């Protein structure tokens, strides 16, 4: 799968390959924190969701939240990863005001989830496999606020102790597009699983990006870690900037220093934070307040049984129904959209349903700035419309008008078709009558069309007008040809 | 009632039940006794009003024939236990005027059983010390003095205030904590009983942490029976402490009875170390003979890794302490420097330099060092391996015996200031006790005799995990044979 050629970047000395690995911090969906009962709700008053444990008060002890462990296991299974039945919580020691204990409880040598993989879908319909190195559970820190007062900094500990999953990939991505595709896919998976809301704006998903460059096929270069890149767009910008910076340094005869850099989205550049030499010595050691985490294999098996169908499986199933790889991957990107599609496609042609969703529904949602879950017309109502198109109760044109009506006024599509007489006319008598009326009113055109058969289209339009758009265009065409003795188009 | 209350916990309990005395009488006498005994510096905080209010409530319950196992019994609490609404110092300046808004599980268990709190006792800073001289509140003096001497002696540590309070009859019993010997060593050198239960027997929730994998709370009492009574109320499984164990708390007072006929008592040969005074070896032999005379079988056992115990302990404990004490940073509570600072690093440095004493700083530095990149494998990782080997030694020894008998300390109480300039000789005080913490086992110190100079010495009984019952039973046998009825001369009470 990874034989796909890399996108290369041109430098003065030839082409370069960009090598990218990600460390994603995904906030676990859970009502309470990793080691305390405090709430995790977003947007509360500062320091209103802080237990004595979260504040690092003397004598307070962490107690593991089983729900968070379950969510990590669920995510690991979704990443097709090895679940480690034995894992250990370690302390990562450093001083910072938003780290009340003076250490972060994390997992170092023995993470809860081991190796796995994610298939990423690229624009051209191709796929690439990205290896997952590990997933571990850890506590989030609080937030330092430096802009509230000229003389002091404030600390908000609401986030302190919230459970995060750190997901570390192999250096398997070769362009910013692939990195963004990975994040999109990871986001889709955790949202399907219900283990993280994937909300980058609220910081529920954050990424550190490791970037290095090398000559194609050469040994890996020295990497730089870019911290806290908070949107898909910034990831692309940060990778592009950083790759160019590294290439320029190497081509200028310099060497890359391993260091941690910060992405400045305002200036669209990365800046050095600290070098490897200045790196913290975190003095990891097993947290003596917590016993090793031992999982029951049966419990893990139960979780595995409860997993929903994930995007890759859904995509394969949709393709089996006749959808293109592209359509299928668009539809499975969000679980809500895929579910909507499945309801919409019930008992009708899969491809027709996908086209209707892509062309009509998504277009209107986009126009109105709505998400699929806010769609004003239900999947069932759309299903009725598509069914009416395919059994020729209404024409495609009427269907679109009908959707507009339901979109703005609501109502049952079938009832509206009956009430407003929108049924497509396939009755040849009615169509013939309309044709006679048009001929009678336009004798000159009849002569013209005999000389120029292309003018038949004008007749079709007139007949459609005469029938209020309800005539079946194919039936009108056939009847006209017969009546005017026109040749078949060749 | 006289201000000296020589009653044991069991005697006072029975007298209260029989309505021969009231908790108020008992408590008032002790409150006054404490006030008259400030020369010992055993208490950091006295809580007389709270004590009298609790006593009154207990008397009301007792009058109705109600009340818990410790109803109306006045206790002293080591100032390492967080007590809701009562200043908790851990013997350090760094906690400033910290008043916990929560109660430790152990003390909550005691109040639920009806006990009365007299106050908070002095201790080595953050429980780091063997002489109670590292306390920010100043040293505690041992009620005992050597024959024909007026020199002040240390009460041992870190639970020195609790030990002095029990030995000086300032309370009926006290709580202590023991990380490397902090209950047993002070108990031994003040002539009282102290038990460090199995790791996980008592909840650590709300106890200011020193070294989490070693810390354990336990009773300090006048008799073995009292230790059994108090332990029964302190122990519990606690959902707030992941390392507490869900093992039912037995009736220790009942388990203590029944004699020791057929009990196999192990004598670890590696505990005969050079430089230990003859008194100690002699007392140890005497102890074995007492047990044998009561029907026990004496067997020699080997704990081959004993010599590595102190170095292992002085890597593991400081490592955990360096991390546990990181939260005292002057940001959220406790002491913050009043000096001018330019940035957060300087705030940390100044607050912590001012707040922590020399011994605590020494251990933070040792701990930081042994966990550092490049040293971790050489120190911390090897110490963990040794710890496993030390545990295994005990498992092996317990295949051929039920309980071990050893001295508690390598010597009696020493002079104030005698060892403060030599940390290593201070650390040697724990040579017989740290192994027990490293292995997580229960260890009991029972007063067994006096030195030629008239200072108390203790013998230690070590048991299998969660077998405190057997330890107490063997301890009772020593206590009955030793007939230790000595009391320190009452030199400290102000009139």
HADDOCK unambig.tbl for C-alpha pairs under 7 A between the chains (distance, minus, plus):
assign (segid A and resid 56 and name CA) (segid B and resid 327 and name CA) 6.27 0.50 0.50
assign (segid A and resid 58 and name CA) (segid B and resid 206 and name CA) 6.98 0.50 0.50
assign (segid A and resid 58 and name CA) (segid B and resid 208 and name CA) 5.27 0.50 0.50
assign (segid A and resid 59 and name CA) (segid B and resid 205 and name CA) 5.80 0.50 0.50
assign (segid A and resid 59 and name CA) (segid B and resid 206 and name CA) 4.06 0.50 0.50
assign (segid A and resid 59 and name CA) (segid B and resid 207 and name CA) 4.59 0.50 0.50
assign (segid A and resid 59 and name CA) (segid B and resid 208 and name CA) 4.21 0.50 0.50
assign (segid A and resid 59 and name CA) (segid B and resid 209 and name CA) 5.68 0.50 0.50
assign (segid A and resid 60 and name CA) (segid B and resid 205 and name CA) 5.94 0.50 0.50
assign (segid A and resid 60 and name CA) (segid B and resid 206 and name CA) 5.72 0.50 0.50
assign (segid A and resid 61 and name CA) (segid B and resid 205 and name CA) 6.19 0.50 0.50
assign (segid A and resid 61 and name CA) (segid B and resid 240 and name CA) 6.78 0.50 0.50
assign (segid A and resid 61 and name CA) (segid B and resid 241 and name CA) 6.20 0.50 0.50
assign (segid A and resid 63 and name CA) (segid B and resid 240 and name CA) 6.39 0.50 0.50
assign (segid A and resid 63 and name CA) (segid B and resid 241 and name CA) 6.83 0.50 0.50
assign (segid A and resid 63 and name CA) (segid B and resid 242 and name CA) 5.95 0.50 0.50
assign (segid A and resid 93 and name CA) (segid B and resid 323 and name CA) 6.80 0.50 0.50
assign (segid A and resid 97 and name CA) (segid B and resid 331 and name CA) 6.64 0.50 0.50
assign (segid A and resid 100 and name CA) (segid B and resid 327 and name CA) 5.97 0.50 0.50
assign (segid A and resid 101 and name CA) (segid B and resid 326 and name CA) 6.48 0.50 0.50
assign (segid A and resid 101 and name CA) (segid B and resid 327 and name CA) 4.61 0.50 0.50
assign (segid A and resid 102 and name CA) (segid B and resid 326 and name CA) 4.78 0.50 0.50
assign (segid A and resid 102 and name CA) (segid B and resid 327 and name CA) 5.10 0.50 0.50
assign (segid A and resid 281 and name CA) (segid B and resid 372 and name CA) 6.62 0.50 0.50
assign (segid A and resid 281 and name CA) (segid B and resid 373 and name CA) 6.46 0.50 0.50
assign (segid A and resid 283 and name CA) (segid B and resid 371 and name CA) 5.13 0.50 0.50
assign (segid A and resid 283 and name CA) (segid B and resid 372 and name CA) 5.30 0.50 0.50
assign (segid A and resid 283 and name CA) (segid B and resid 373 and name CA) 6.63 0.50 0.50
assign (segid A and resid 288 and name CA) (segid B and resid 212 and name CA) 5.65 0.50 0.50
assign (segid A and resid 288 and name CA) (segid B and resid 213 and name CA) 5.29 0.50 0.50
assign (segid A and resid 289 and name CA) (segid B and resid 212 and name CA) 6.10 0.50 0.50
assign (segid A and resid 289 and name CA) (segid B and resid 242 and name CA) 6.83 0.50 0.50
assign (segid A and resid 289 and name CA) (segid B and resid 243 and name CA) 6.60 0.50 0.50
assign (segid A and resid 290 and name CA) (segid B and resid 242 and name CA) 5.90 0.50 0.50
assign (segid A and resid 290 and name CA) (segid B and resid 243 and name CA) 6.58 0.50 0.50
assign (segid A and resid 291 and name CA) (segid B and resid 242 and name CA) 6.83 0.50 0.50
assign (segid A and resid 291 and name CA) (segid B and resid 243 and name CA) 6.61 0.50 0.50
